[in-house]
Amino acid sequence: MPDLQRTTLDPPNAPKPLGAYSHAVKVSAGSLLYIAGQVGVDADGELAGQDVVAQTRQVFQNLGHVLAKAGATFSNVVEFTTYLVGRSSIQPFIDTRTELFPGLYPGGDYPPNTLLVIAGLVQEEFLVEIKAVAALP
């Protein structure tokens, strides 16, 4: 697969991102991969745990599986949309993402992320859902 041209954009006159994300990413790609929202359920249909940390870890594993099936990696991701149930989920999510991202993005070149705090997801026990868009060469 040819290299993907992916450039993150953080203008100096814009506010500094509040976390592990960039304001924008510019890509030239052959096609786009839209990944449905992933929740903290493993391949056997079992919930990874009752807490945000365990579910966040599983969500990123699930995203990685989908990316791999498409011949892509996290470096192809150009946008995340994150849904968290309740304000109390924010800090555990951010802490877990901060722990995972150096392995997923060794250069610190993070894609944009929109984080929404919501009342609930499709099943009451789900606390995190993340959807993604990836650019494929």
Phi, psi and omega in degrees: 000130179294161180293145177269131174271111185225120181232123176278150183234118175229087184301139181296337180269002174263158178296149177296137177306144182280358182192206183277074175201164175249160178293324183203164173222133179255129181227154165239117189224158176278326179203164179247143177246118178260116183259123179300155178306129180256140179243177186278047179248136181275182183298338178271003180083010181269137176292132184294335180171170182269006184239162183298321183299306181298318181292322179296316177302316181293321179301314180292327174297316179298316177300317178300321178296316180294315178301314181300319179299329179271003182077026185237173175227181178297338178293344177275345183291129179248354177194138170244146166235122186247132177245124179239138178273114176078148180298330181294346178277343188298304186295316176299323177296310182299318179298318181290317178299319179298326178287321184280324190298324178301328176284328181274328182227074186303330180274359181072021183266076189279144175284162174300151178218131171253125182249124179243135175260124187233169181282331181182165177248187187301327173238140187304326183283347179283129182247342184221137171218134179228129172249160185215158170237130178238144177258127181251139180291000000 
